[in-house]
Amino acid sequence: MNHPSPDPARPRGVLRRALLALTSASPVTAFSPPRPSRGASGRPAGLGDPAKKEIAMRLVSSAENSSLDWRAQYAYVEDIGDGRGYTAGVIGFCSGTGDLLDLVELYTDRRPGNALARYLPALRAVNGTDSHAGLDPDFPGDWRRAARDREFRRAQDDERDRVYFGPAVRRASEDGLRTLGQFAYYDAIVMHGGGDDSAGFPAIRERALRHARPPALGGDETAYLHAFLDARVRAMRQEAAHSDTSRVDTAQRVFLGAGNLDLDPPLHWRVYGDSYRID
């Protein structure tokens, strides 16, 4: 993913809000999830718990889409002018970064002859560029039609989990982190990607490890998460498009300051000036 907004003053979530009018008229968006289950030890099961995963999806959507309704994004598609071609779907797959191509290939494996299969040659050709060659003018409309197909929505979920959610939760679990830490890793991979550049998730984690140890290495979880979020903010500020760090400062850091390492509701936070709650 890792695609910044074209305008530093308008993070991608704000841009989508303006274009899609996803937020409600109320200044505070609220949602009440099902109560999380607990593992055999009696401790919360982390983001492996469906209720906690739902919370994670809504937290990310508040920043990426200015809405808690993450499921409304299956049909989303547009070029936001960030140099990565079309941005589309539930987690912002891009025609210029390869993850959208991977998604359409998976969908075509499962549903041969689908409405998007004919774009595979063009998607391979434009990968790594912002070109629409072979995609315009019909690709956006065909994407929205495909999003009515349950199999396509399932493919989006599966690719999101394979590329972003699964790796983040596994790494956080290996580091001994509970739900909040797992979410912090996931949100970082969503924004920065898992590549080896200086602002990617692995580099962020490595910088955090220079200042604190995670619980798996005998460290204090709160101290380590503060170090991780410090490193995350540093990475965000490397790009003007990410200079608004409120998804850390007035969201994750708020939960951490409250000692809510299990990310238990009620949750109250702000992103890009908008207020949200999960009760």
ABEGO torsion letter per residue (X at the ends): XGBBBABAABBAAAAAAAAAGABBABABBBBBBBBBBBBAAGBBAEAABAAAAAAAAAAAAAAAAGBABAAAAAABBBBAGAGAEBBBEAAGBBAAAGAAAAAAAAAAAABBGBAAAAAAAAAAAABGBABABGAOAAAAAAAAAAAABAAAAAAAAAAAAAAAAAAAAAAAAAAGBBAAAAAAAAAAAAAAEABABAABAAAAAAAAAAABBBAAAGBBAAAAAAAAAAAAAAAAAABAAAABAAAAAABAAAAAAAGBAAGBOBBBBBBGGBBBBBX
